[in-house]
Amino acid sequence: MAAIPPTMRALAIPSFGRPSSYSLANVPTPQITQPDEVLVKIHAAGVNPIDIKVAEGALKMAHKYTFPLVLA
């Protein structure tokens, strides 16, 4: 089994705004903390329309977000 890298690439949202403000960033790789958890290597992913609404701030009154925001 290959070693798990300490960082991974993720779509980072620097502040509430439009998709044109998103960028790729290196973020810490999530840690496995429970015996029933797994890490999956992803080669490509899509963006859900609700993720765009969250990133635009549509839910900021209902939930507190910290930036950079990495949606999963």
Chimera marker file (.cmm) of the C-alpha trace (Angstrom):
<marker_set name="trace">
<marker id="1" x="0.000" y="0.000" z="0.000" r="1" g="1" b="0" radius="0.5"/>
<marker id="2" x="1.299" y="3.465" z="-0.912" r="1" g="1" b="0" radius="0.5"/>
<marker id="3" x="1.981" y="6.052" z="1.765" r="1" g="1" b="0" radius="0.5"/>
<marker id="4" x="-0.765" y="8.619" z="2.308" r="1" g="1" b="0" radius="0.5"/>
<marker id="5" x="0.493" y="12.105" z="1.387" r="1" g="1" b="0" radius="0.5"/>
<marker id="6" x="0.179" y="14.816" z="4.068" r="1" g="1" b="0" radius="0.5"/>
<marker id="7" x="-1.671" y="17.168" z="1.704" r="1" g="1" b="0" radius="0.5"/>
<marker id="8" x="-4.221" y="16.916" z="-1.094" r="1" g="1" b="0" radius="0.5"/>
<marker id="9" x="-5.568" y="19.285" z="-3.739" r="1" g="1" b="0" radius="0.5"/>
<marker id="10" x="-9.028" y="20.703" z="-3.135" r="1" g="1" b="0" radius="0.5"/>
<marker id="11" x="-11.281" y="23.390" z="-4.535" r="1" g="1" b="0" radius="0.5"/>
<marker id="12" x="-10.906" y="26.280" z="-2.099" r="1" g="1" b="0" radius="0.5"/>
<marker id="13" x="-13.338" y="29.151" z="-1.752" r="1" g="1" b="0" radius="0.5"/>
<marker id="14" x="-11.555" y="32.211" z="-0.297" r="1" g="1" b="0" radius="0.5"/>
<marker id="15" x="-14.739" y="34.118" z="0.634" r="1" g="1" b="0" radius="0.5"/>
<marker id="16" x="-18.387" y="34.238" z="-0.354" r="1" g="1" b="0" radius="0.5"/>
<marker id="17" x="-18.526" y="34.852" z="-4.077" r="1" g="1" b="0" radius="0.5"/>
<marker id="18" x="-18.963" y="33.551" z="-7.605" r="1" g="1" b="0" radius="0.5"/>
<marker id="19" x="-17.317" y="30.400" z="-9.018" r="1" g="1" b="0" radius="0.5"/>
<marker id="20" x="-14.710" y="32.545" z="-10.787" r="1" g="1" b="0" radius="0.5"/>
<marker id="21" x="-13.124" y="33.213" z="-7.366" r="1" g="1" b="0" radius="0.5"/>
<marker id="22" x="-12.571" y="29.518" z="-6.562" r="1" g="1" b="0" radius="0.5"/>
<marker id="23" x="-9.062" y="28.085" z="-6.830" r="1" g="1" b="0" radius="0.5"/>
<marker id="24" x="-7.166" y="24.859" z="-6.299" r="1" g="1" b="0" radius="0.5"/>
<marker id="25" x="-5.291" y="24.708" z="-3.008" r="1" g="1" b="0" radius="0.5"/>
<marker id="26" x="-3.200" y="22.221" z="-1.094" r="1" g="1" b="0" radius="0.5"/>
<marker id="27" x="-4.982" y="21.318" z="2.135" r="1" g="1" b="0" radius="0.5"/>
<marker id="28" x="-4.223" y="18.722" z="4.830" r="1" g="1" b="0" radius="0.5"/>
<marker id="29" x="-5.306" y="15.200" z="3.945" r="1" g="1" b="0" radius="0.5"/>
<marker id="30" x="-8.120" y="14.077" z="6.282" r="1" g="1" b="0" radius="0.5"/>
<marker id="31" x="-7.018" y="11.649" z="8.972" r="1" g="1" b="0" radius="0.5"/>
<marker id="32" x="-8.627" y="8.281" z="9.554" r="1" g="1" b="0" radius="0.5"/>
<marker id="33" x="-9.692" y="8.275" z="13.208" r="1" g="1" b="0" radius="0.5"/>
<marker id="34" x="-12.209" y="5.423" z="13.358" r="1" g="1" b="0" radius="0.5"/>
<marker id="35" x="-11.915" y="1.778" z="12.283" r="1" g="1" b="0" radius="0.5"/>
<marker id="36" x="-14.920" y="2.130" z="9.954" r="1" g="1" b="0" radius="0.5"/>
<marker id="37" x="-13.450" y="5.081" z="7.981" r="1" g="1" b="0" radius="0.5"/>
<marker id="38" x="-11.595" y="4.942" z="4.664" r="1" g="1" b="0" radius="0.5"/>
<marker id="39" x="-9.782" y="7.377" z="2.387" r="1" g="1" b="0" radius="0.5"/>
<marker id="40" x="-10.596" y="7.166" z="-1.312" r="1" g="1" b="0" radius="0.5"/>
<marker id="41" x="-8.262" y="8.470" z="-4.022" r="1" g="1" b="0" radius="0.5"/>
<marker id="42" x="-10.253" y="10.724" z="-6.356" r="1" g="1" b="0" radius="0.5"/>
<marker id="43" x="-9.123" y="11.597" z="-9.878" r="1" g="1" b="0" radius="0.5"/>
<marker id="44" x="-12.017" y="13.921" z="-10.804" r="1" g="1" b="0" radius="0.5"/>
<marker id="45" x="-15.050" y="15.443" z="-9.102" r="1" g="1" b="0" radius="0.5"/>
<marker id="46" x="-17.992" y="17.646" z="-9.953" r="1" g="1" b="0" radius="0.5"/>
<marker id="47" x="-19.469" y="20.665" z="-8.227" r="1" g="1" b="0" radius="0.5"/>
<marker id="48" x="-23.017" y="20.322" z="-6.941" r="1" g="1" b="0" radius="0.5"/>
<marker id="49" x="-25.344" y="23.314" z="-7.521" r="1" g="1" b="0" radius="0.5"/>
<marker id="50" x="-25.978" y="23.551" z="-3.750" r="1" g="1" b="0" radius="0.5"/>
<marker id="51" x="-22.204" y="23.945" z="-3.245" r="1" g="1" b="0" radius="0.5"/>
<marker id="52" x="-22.343" y="27.024" z="-5.477" r="1" g="1" b="0" radius="0.5"/>
<marker id="53" x="-25.226" y="28.438" z="-3.408" r="1" g="1" b="0" radius="0.5"/>
<marker id="54" x="-23.272" y="27.800" z="-0.178" r="1" g="1" b="0" radius="0.5"/>
<marker id="55" x="-20.198" y="29.482" z="-1.683" r="1" g="1" b="0" radius="0.5"/>
<marker id="56" x="-22.294" y="32.486" z="-2.738" r="1" g="1" b="0" radius="0.5"/>
<marker id="57" x="-23.483" y="32.882" z="0.872" r="1" g="1" b="0" radius="0.5"/>
<marker id="58" x="-27.088" y="31.732" z="0.466" r="1" g="1" b="0" radius="0.5"/>
<marker id="59" x="-26.943" y="29.804" z="3.760" r="1" g="1" b="0" radius="0.5"/>
<marker id="60" x="-24.699" y="32.112" z="5.794" r="1" g="1" b="0" radius="0.5"/>
<marker id="61" x="-27.555" y="33.069" z="8.125" r="1" g="1" b="0" radius="0.5"/>
<marker id="62" x="-28.156" y="29.415" z="9.017" r="1" g="1" b="0" radius="0.5"/>
<marker id="63" x="-24.562" y="28.227" z="9.374" r="1" g="1" b="0" radius="0.5"/>
<marker id="64" x="-21.208" y="29.767" z="10.291" r="1" g="1" b="0" radius="0.5"/>
<marker id="65" x="-18.480" y="29.155" z="7.698" r="1" g="1" b="0" radius="0.5"/>
<marker id="66" x="-14.732" y="29.607" z="8.006" r="1" g="1" b="0" radius="0.5"/>
<marker id="67" x="-12.515" y="30.400" z="5.038" r="1" g="1" b="0" radius="0.5"/>
<marker id="68" x="-10.932" y="29.107" z="2.971" r="1" g="1" b="0" radius="0.5"/>
<marker id="69" x="-13.976" y="26.898" z="2.568" r="1" g="1" b="0" radius="0.5"/>
<marker id="70" x="-13.473" y="23.383" z="1.186" r="1" g="1" b="0" radius="0.5"/>
<marker id="71" x="-16.799" y="21.747" z="0.380" r="1" g="1" b="0" radius="0.5"/>
<marker id="72" x="-17.103" y="17.978" z="0.474" r="1" g="1" b="0" radius="0.5"/>
<link id1="1" id2="2" r="1" g="1" b="0" radius="0.2"/>
<link id1="2" id2="3" r="1" g="1" b="0" radius="0.2"/>
<link id1="3" id2="4" r="1" g="1" b="0" radius="0.2"/>
<link id1="4" id2="5" r="1" g="1" b="0" radius="0.2"/>
<link id1="5" id2="6" r="1" g="1" b="0" radius="0.2"/>
<link id1="6" id2="7" r="1" g="1" b="0" radius="0.2"/>
<link id1="7" id2="8" r="1" g="1" b="0" radius="0.2"/>
<link id1="8" id2="9" r="1" g="1" b="0" radius="0.2"/>
<link id1="9" id2="10" r="1" g="1" b="0" radius="0.2"/>
<link id1="10" id2="11" r="1" g="1" b="0" radius="0.2"/>
<link id1="11" id2="12" r="1" g="1" b="0" radius="0.2"/>
<link id1="12" id2="13" r="1" g="1" b="0" radius="0.2"/>
<link id1="13" id2="14" r="1" g="1" b="0" radius="0.2"/>
<link id1="14" id2="15" r="1" g="1" b="0" radius="0.2"/>
<link id1="15" id2="16" r="1" g="1" b="0" radius="0.2"/>
<link id1="16" id2="17" r="1" g="1" b="0" radius="0.2"/>
<link id1="17" id2="18" r="1" g="1" b="0" radius="0.2"/>
<link id1="18" id2="19" r="1" g="1" b="0" radius="0.2"/>
<link id1="19" id2="20" r="1" g="1" b="0" radius="0.2"/>
<link id1="20" id2="21" r="1" g="1" b="0" radius="0.2"/>
<link id1="21" id2="22" r="1" g="1" b="0" radius="0.2"/>
<link id1="22" id2="23" r="1" g="1" b="0" radius="0.2"/>
<link id1="23" id2="24" r="1" g="1" b="0" radius="0.2"/>
<link id1="24" id2="25" r="1" g="1" b="0" radius="0.2"/>
<link id1="25" id2="26" r="1" g="1" b="0" radius="0.2"/>
<link id1="26" id2="27" r="1" g="1" b="0" radius="0.2"/>
<link id1="27" id2="28" r="1" g="1" b="0" radius="0.2"/>
<link id1="28" id2="29" r="1" g="1" b="0" radius="0.2"/>
<link id1="29" id2="30" r="1" g="1" b="0" radius="0.2"/>
<link id1="30" id2="31" r="1" g="1" b="0" radius="0.2"/>
<link id1="31" id2="32" r="1" g="1" b="0" radius="0.2"/>
<link id1="32" id2="33" r="1" g="1" b="0" radius="0.2"/>
<link id1="33" id2="34" r="1" g="1" b="0" radius="0.2"/>
<link id1="34" id2="35" r="1" g="1" b="0" radius="0.2"/>
<link id1="35" id2="36" r="1" g="1" b="0" radius="0.2"/>
<link id1="36" id2="37" r="1" g="1" b="0" radius="0.2"/>
<link id1="37" id2="38" r="1" g="1" b="0" radius="0.2"/>
<link id1="38" id2="39" r="1" g="1" b="0" radius="0.2"/>
<link id1="39" id2="40" r="1" g="1" b="0" radius="0.2"/>
<link id1="40" id2="41" r="1" g="1" b="0" radius="0.2"/>
<link id1="41" id2="42" r="1" g="1" b="0" radius="0.2"/>
<link id1="42" id2="43" r="1" g="1" b="0" radius="0.2"/>
<link id1="43" id2="44" r="1" g="1" b="0" radius="0.2"/>
<link id1="44" id2="45" r="1" g="1" b="0" radius="0.2"/>
<link id1="45" id2="46" r="1" g="1" b="0" radius="0.2"/>
<link id1="46" id2="47" r="1" g="1" b="0" radius="0.2"/>
<link id1="47" id2="48" r="1" g="1" b="0" radius="0.2"/>
<link id1="48" id2="49" r="1" g="1" b="0" radius="0.2"/>
<link id1="49" id2="50" r="1" g="1" b="0" radius="0.2"/>
<link id1="50" id2="51" r="1" g="1" b="0" radius="0.2"/>
<link id1="51" id2="52" r="1" g="1" b="0" radius="0.2"/>
<link id1="52" id2="53" r="1" g="1" b="0" radius="0.2"/>
<link id1="53" id2="54" r="1" g="1" b="0" radius="0.2"/>
<link id1="54" id2="55" r="1" g="1" b="0" radius="0.2"/>
<link id1="55" id2="56" r="1" g="1" b="0" radius="0.2"/>
<link id1="56" id2="57" r="1" g="1" b="0" radius="0.2"/>
<link id1="57" id2="58" r="1" g="1" b="0" radius="0.2"/>
<link id1="58" id2="59" r="1" g="1" b="0" radius="0.2"/>
<link id1="59" id2="60" r="1" g="1" b="0" radius="0.2"/>
<link id1="60" id2="61" r="1" g="1" b="0" radius="0.2"/>
<link id1="61" id2="62" r="1" g="1" b="0" radius="0.2"/>
<link id1="62" id2="63" r="1" g="1" b="0" radius="0.2"/>
<link id1="63" id2="64" r="1" g="1" b="0" radius="0.2"/>
<link id1="64" id2="65" r="1" g="1" b="0" radius="0.2"/>
<link id1="65" id2="66" r="1" g="1" b="0" radius="0.2"/>
<link id1="66" id2="67" r="1" g="1" b="0" radius="0.2"/>
<link id1="67" id2="68" r="1" g="1" b="0" radius="0.2"/>
<link id1="68" id2="69" r="1" g="1" b="0" radius="0.2"/>
<link id1="69" id2="70" r="1" g="1" b="0" radius="0.2"/>
<link id1="70" id2="71" r="1" g="1" b="0" radius="0.2"/>
<link id1="71" id2="72" r="1" g="1" b="0" radius="0.2"/>
</marker_set>
